[in-house]
Amino acid sequence: MKTYSVKFFSAILAMAVILLVLYSGCKKKSNGPDVTYRTYTAMVQLNGSNEVPVVTTTGTGTANITYNEQSKTIAYTITWQLGSAAATTTGMHFHGAENGSNLTSSPIVIEIPGFTTASSGTLTGTTRVLNAAEISQLLSGKWYVNIHSSDFTSGEIRGNIVLVAASTGNGGNNGGGGGY
């Protein structure tokens, strides 16, 4: 059996450490391009003058809207006060269409669940994932938030969603499967 000196093993160990350090410093090759996702926000004012046709009410509200490109969802916080304390909240929706605008009424695209039937409240939530056509309409300003009441069954207060790019974030597609 041959014996090796401690110096030989020390040299081998030193080379292994150097190779490990050099290898760990190498950037992993990406399977695809880095993806940058944007976040869009809007502070939407809800009132009767935005309804089509216009509704005479003292009801008001706000909808803080955030659309995230990566998750393809809308996060929202909606606060409202109907014009009559005796009225009840009967529905909340995101409306939109390819021909949507602040001058037309559009079909319901997404129901907003979980609201109180009281005449006022605050509701926070996140929508389902939007499809490509819905995303295009939303980003083009063709969507609005509508709150319906027992006094105005077609809608008491409405606000059109005009999104503004708020931030960007890296999707981090380094070495992953890239299945977008």
C-alpha positions in Angstrom: 0.0 0.0 0.0 1.4 3.4 -1.0 1.3 6.3 1.4 0.8 9.8 0.3 2.0 12.9 2.1 -0.2 15.4 3.8 1.1 18.0 1.4 -0.4 16.0 -1.6 -3.8 15.7 0.1 -3.7 19.4 1.0 -3.0 20.3 -2.6 -5.9 18.2 -3.9 -8.2 19.7 -1.3 -7.1 23.3 -2.2 -7.7 22.6 -5.9 -11.2 21.2 -5.1 -12.1 24.3 -3.1 -10.9 26.5 -5.9 -12.9 24.6 -8.5 -16.0 24.7 -6.3 -15.6 28.5 -5.8 -15.2 29.1 -9.6 -18.1 26.9 -10.5 -20.5 28.5 -8.0 -19.6 31.9 -9.4 -20.8 30.9 -12.8 -24.2 32.3 -13.8 -26.7 29.6 -14.6 -27.8 29.7 -18.2 -31.4 30.8 -18.7 -33.9 28.5 -20.5 -35.5 31.7 -21.8 -35.4 35.4 -21.6 -35.9 37.2 -18.3 -39.5 38.3 -18.0 -40.4 41.7 -16.6 -43.9 41.9 -15.1 -45.7 45.2 -14.6 -48.1 46.2 -12.0 -50.9 48.8 -12.8 -52.9 50.8 -10.4 -56.0 53.0 -10.4 -57.9 55.0 -7.8 -61.4 54.9 -9.1 -64.1 57.4 -8.0 -67.5 55.9 -7.8 -70.6 58.1 -8.2 -74.0 58.4 -9.9 -72.8 60.8 -12.6 -70.6 58.0 -14.0 -73.6 55.7 -14.5 -75.1 55.3 -18.0 -77.6 56.9 -18.0 -76.6 59.3 -15.2 -78.2 58.5 -11.7 -79.1 61.3 -9.3 -77.7 60.1 -5.9 -75.5 61.3 -3.1 -73.9 57.9 -3.0 -70.1 57.8 -3.5 -67.2 55.4 -3.2 -63.7 54.6 -4.2 -62.1 51.5 -5.6 -58.4 51.0 -5.2 -57.5 48.7 -8.1 -54.2 46.9 -8.8 -53.7 44.7 -11.8 -50.7 42.4 -11.7 -49.3 41.1 -15.1 -47.7 38.1 -13.5 -50.7 36.7 -11.7 -53.2 38.2 -14.2 -55.5 39.2 -11.4 -57.0 42.3 -10.0 -56.7 43.1 -6.3 -59.2 45.6 -5.1 -60.4 47.5 -2.0 -63.8 49.1 -2.5 -65.3 51.5 -0.1 -68.9 52.8 -0.7 -71.8 54.7 0.8 -75.1 54.5 -0.9 -77.2 57.7 -1.2 -79.9 56.4 1.2 -79.2 54.8 4.6 -82.3 52.7 4.0 -81.1 51.3 0.7 -79.3 47.9 0.5 -76.3 47.0 -1.6 -77.5 44.3 -4.1 -74.6 43.7 -6.4 -71.0 44.6 -7.2 -69.3 43.8 -10.5 -66.5 44.5 -12.9 -68.1 45.3 -16.3 -66.4 45.6 -19.6 -66.5 44.8 -23.3 -64.4 45.3 -26.5 -66.5 48.4 -27.2 -66.6 49.5 -23.6 -66.1 53.1 -22.6 -67.2 55.6 -20.0 -70.2 56.4 -22.3 -71.7 52.9 -22.6 -73.0 50.1 -20.4 -71.2 46.8 -20.7 -72.0 43.3 -19.6 -70.8 41.9 -16.3 -67.4 40.3 -16.6 -66.6 39.4 -13.0 -68.9 39.3 -10.0 -67.4 40.8 -6.8 -68.5 38.5 -4.0 -68.6 39.0 -0.2 -70.0 42.5 0.0 -72.3 43.5 2.9 -75.9 44.3 2.0 -75.7 47.4 4.2 -75.8 50.8 2.7 -72.1 51.2 3.2 -69.0 49.2 3.6 -65.4 48.3 2.6 -64.5 45.1 0.7 -61.1 43.7 -0.2 -60.5 40.9 -2.6 -58.8 39.4 -5.6 -60.4 38.3 -8.9 -60.0 35.1 -10.8 -57.3 35.0 -13.5 -58.2 37.2 -16.5 -58.0 35.8 -20.0 -56.1 37.6 -22.8 -59.2 39.5 -24.2 -60.2 40.7 -20.7 -56.6 41.9 -20.0 -56.6 43.8 -23.3 -59.9 45.5 -22.5 -58.9 46.3 -19.0 -55.6 47.9 -20.0 -57.4 49.8 -22.7 -59.8 51.5 -20.2 -62.8 49.6 -21.3 -63.8 48.3 -17.8 -65.6 49.8 -14.8 -66.7 49.0 -11.3 -70.4 49.2 -10.6 -72.3 49.0 -7.3 -76.1 48.2 -7.5 -78.6 49.1 -4.8 -82.2 48.4 -3.9 -82.9 52.1 -5.0 -81.0 51.8 -8.3 -81.1 48.2 -9.5 -79.3 48.9 -12.7 -76.5 50.6 -10.8 -76.2 53.4 -8.3 -72.5 54.3 -8.4 -69.9 53.5 -11.0 -66.3 54.3 -11.8 -64.3 53.7 -14.9 -60.9 52.0 -14.5 -58.0 53.9 -16.0 -54.9 52.0 -15.1 -51.4 53.5 -14.8 -48.2 51.5 -14.7 -46.9 51.5 -11.2 -43.9 49.3 -11.1 -42.0 46.5 -12.7 -40.6 43.3 -11.3 -38.4 40.5 -12.7 -40.0 37.2 -13.2 -36.7 35.5 -12.5 -36.7 33.0 -15.3 -33.2 31.8 -14.6 -32.9 28.1 -15.4 -36.6 27.3 -14.9 -39.0 25.7 -17.3 -40.1 29.0 -18.8 -43.7 27.7 -19.3 -45.6 31.0 -19.6 
